[in-house]
Amino acid sequence: MPEQDRPEQEAHASRRVTLRPLLDFGAAEWRTLHGFFRDRELADWNDAKPIKMPEWLFRRVMQDEEKTGERAGFGVLNERGELIGSAELYDMRPHPPSIPTVATLGVMIGVQALWGQGYGREAVAALLRWAFEERPLPLSRVRLTTFGHNRRAQRAFLACGFREVGRTERPGRTDVHMEITRTEWLNFSATSPL
């Protein structure tokens, strides 16, 4: 990953959530993350299939993607330092080596017992803070897409300052497109408790 895009050791966002760059993971964290990506329900919520590759290959693929600068991935740690999910910025545009200004956000809380308790919202806020304020070359816009029926996620994204910019109807589902600009985030975060 280019030096200017390398995340700090840990980006602190709230009293409960800390983001740790994937490249700083230990063996236990890689095992846990691999388990999240193998889970069928989590994959369904992310419009993906559960991965089947072994952990060592999963780790190598993820580390290689991080090093290209086209993706900035983090583990979401709870207040006890336990890995409970992941948050990432991917599909960086323009692609490195150009300086990316736009990215797509993805977030997953992998511990289902913690769903609905605000950890996802805090992870999103932490990632936006890093993208717009702490990243050496801040992004200008972050976008995302979520399922129309995932109202919990939409509420969390709205609570972090995102706005809906459109919907796409597909066979059997609706996709909701949301985004936030750096200016919107700076204005929002100046008045938000997140």
C-alpha positions as CSV (number, residue, x, y, z in Angstrom):
1,M,0.0,0.0,0.0
2,P,1.4,3.4,-0.8
3,E,2.8,5.2,2.2
4,Q,0.3,8.1,2.0
5,D,-2.6,5.6,2.2
6,R,-1.3,3.4,5.0
7,P,-3.6,3.5,8.0
8,E,-2.3,4.6,11.3
9,Q,-1.7,1.8,13.8
10,E,-5.2,2.1,15.2
11,A,-7.9,4.6,14.5
12,H,-10.0,5.3,17.6
13,A,-13.6,6.4,17.1
14,S,-15.7,6.0,20.1
15,R,-15.7,4.7,23.6
16,R,-16.6,1.2,22.4
17,V,-15.1,0.6,18.9
18,T,-11.5,0.7,17.7
19,L,-10.5,0.0,14.1
20,R,-7.3,-2.1,13.5
21,P,-5.8,-2.2,10.0
22,L,-5.9,-5.7,8.5
23,L,-2.2,-5.7,7.9
24,D,-1.7,-5.5,11.7
25,F,-3.8,-8.6,12.4
26,G,-2.5,-11.5,14.5
27,A,-3.2,-15.2,13.8
28,A,-6.3,-15.3,16.1
29,E,-7.8,-12.3,14.4
30,W,-7.3,-13.8,10.9
31,R,-9.0,-17.0,12.1
32,T,-12.0,-15.0,13.4
33,L,-12.3,-12.9,10.3
34,H,-12.1,-16.0,8.1
35,G,-15.0,-17.5,10.1
36,F,-17.1,-14.4,9.5
37,F,-16.6,-14.6,5.7
38,R,-17.5,-18.4,5.8
39,D,-20.8,-17.7,7.6
40,R,-23.8,-18.1,5.2
41,E,-26.1,-15.5,6.9
42,L,-23.4,-12.9,7.0
43,A,-22.6,-13.6,3.3
44,D,-26.3,-13.2,2.4
45,W,-26.4,-9.8,4.1
46,N,-23.4,-8.8,2.0
47,D,-24.8,-10.1,-1.3
48,A,-21.9,-12.6,-1.4
49,K,-21.4,-16.3,-1.1
50,P,-19.6,-17.8,1.9
51,I,-15.9,-18.2,1.0
52,K,-14.6,-21.7,0.7
53,M,-10.8,-21.0,0.5
54,P,-8.6,-22.1,3.3
55,E,-7.6,-19.5,5.9
56,W,-4.0,-19.1,4.7
57,L,-5.2,-18.3,1.2
58,F,-7.9,-15.9,2.5
59,R,-5.2,-14.1,4.5
60,R,-2.9,-13.9,1.5
61,V,-5.6,-12.5,-0.8
62,M,-6.7,-9.9,1.7
63,Q,-3.2,-8.8,2.5
64,D,-2.4,-8.5,-1.3
65,E,-5.5,-6.4,-1.9
66,E,-4.5,-4.1,1.0
67,K,-1.0,-3.6,-0.4
68,T,-2.3,-2.4,-3.8
69,G,-3.9,0.7,-2.2
70,E,-7.2,0.0,-3.8
71,R,-8.7,-1.1,-0.5
72,A,-8.4,0.0,3.1
73,G,-9.6,-2.7,5.4
74,F,-10.0,-2.8,9.2
75,G,-11.1,-5.1,11.9
76,V,-13.7,-3.7,14.2
77,L,-12.7,-4.3,17.9
78,N,-15.0,-4.0,20.8
79,E,-14.2,-2.3,24.1
80,R,-12.4,-5.5,25.3
81,G,-10.2,-5.5,22.1
82,E,-12.1,-8.5,20.6
83,L,-12.6,-8.7,16.9
84,I,-16.3,-8.4,16.3
85,G,-16.5,-7.4,12.6
86,S,-14.9,-5.6,9.7
87,A,-15.1,-2.3,8.0
88,E,-13.6,-1.3,4.7
89,L,-13.3,1.2,1.9
90,Y,-12.9,-0.4,-1.5
91,D,-13.4,0.3,-5.2
92,M,-11.2,3.4,-4.8
93,R,-11.6,5.8,-7.7
94,P,-9.5,6.7,-9.5
95,H,-7.4,3.6,-9.0
96,P,-3.9,3.9,-7.5
97,P,-1.3,5.1,-8.4
98,S,-3.6,8.0,-9.0
99,I,-4.8,9.6,-5.8
100,P,-8.2,8.1,-5.0
101,T,-11.0,10.6,-4.0
102,V,-14.0,8.3,-3.9
103,A,-14.5,4.9,-2.2
104,T,-17.3,2.4,-1.4
105,L,-17.9,1.5,2.2
106,G,-18.6,-2.0,3.5
107,V,-19.2,-2.9,7.1
108,M,-20.1,-6.2,8.9
109,I,-20.6,-7.0,12.5
110,G,-19.9,-10.7,12.6
111,V,-21.1,-11.4,16.1
112,Q,-24.8,-11.7,15.7
113,A,-25.5,-11.3,19.5
114,L,-24.2,-7.7,19.0
115,W,-26.5,-6.8,16.1
116,G,-28.8,-3.8,16.9
117,Q,-26.5,-2.5,19.7
118,G,-24.9,0.4,17.8
119,Y,-21.5,-1.3,17.1
120,G,-22.1,-1.1,13.3
121,R,-23.0,2.6,13.5
122,E,-19.9,3.3,15.6
123,A,-17.7,1.4,13.2
124,V,-19.1,3.4,10.3
125,A,-18.4,6.6,12.1
126,A,-14.9,5.5,12.9
127,L,-14.2,4.6,9.3
128,L,-15.6,7.9,8.0
129,R,-13.5,9.8,10.5
130,W,-10.4,8.0,9.2
131,A,-11.4,8.5,5.5
132,F,-12.3,12.2,5.8
133,E,-10.1,13.5,8.6
134,E,-7.2,11.1,9.5
135,R,-6.2,9.7,6.1
136,P,-3.2,11.6,4.9
137,L,-5.0,12.3,1.6
138,P,-8.7,12.6,2.7
139,L,-11.4,11.2,0.4
140,S,-14.0,13.6,-1.0
141,R,-16.9,11.1,-1.1
142,V,-17.9,7.7,0.3
143,R,-20.7,5.7,-1.1
144,L,-22.5,2.4,-0.4
145,T,-25.3,0.2,-1.4
146,T,-27.6,-1.8,0.9
147,F,-30.7,-3.9,0.5
148,G,-34.0,-2.1,0.5
149,H,-35.3,-4.5,3.2
150,N,-32.2,-3.9,5.5
151,R,-33.8,-1.0,7.4
152,R,-31.5,-1.5,10.4
153,A,-28.5,-0.8,8.1
154,Q,-30.2,2.2,6.5
155,R,-31.0,3.7,9.9
156,A,-27.4,3.2,11.0
157,F,-26.1,4.9,7.8
158,L,-28.5,7.8,8.1
159,A,-27.4,8.2,11.8
160,C,-23.8,8.6,10.5
161,G,-24.8,11.4,8.0
162,F,-25.3,9.4,4.8
163,R,-28.2,10.4,2.5
164,E,-30.1,8.3,0.1
165,V,-29.2,9.2,-3.6
166,G,-31.2,6.6,-5.4
167,R,-32.7,3.1,-5.7
168,T,-32.3,0.4,-8.2
169,E,-35.0,-2.2,-8.7
170,R,-33.7,-5.7,-9.5
171,P,-35.6,-9.0,-9.8
172,G,-36.7,-9.9,-6.3
173,R,-35.0,-6.9,-4.5
174,T,-34.4,-3.2,-4.3
175,D,-30.9,-1.7,-3.8
176,V,-30.6,1.5,-1.8
177,H,-27.7,3.8,-2.8
178,M,-26.3,6.2,-0.2
179,E,-23.4,8.6,0.0
180,I,-21.7,11.3,2.1
181,T,-19.2,13.9,1.0
182,R,-16.3,15.1,3.1
183,T,-18.0,18.5,3.6
184,E,-21.2,16.8,4.8
185,W,-19.2,14.6,7.2
186,L,-17.3,17.5,8.7
187,N,-20.5,19.5,9.2
188,F,-22.3,16.4,10.6
189,S,-19.5,15.3,12.9
190,A,-19.2,18.8,14.4
191,T,-22.7,18.4,15.9
192,S,-23.0,14.7,16.3
193,P,-22.1,12.7,19.5
194,L,-20.7,9.8,17.4
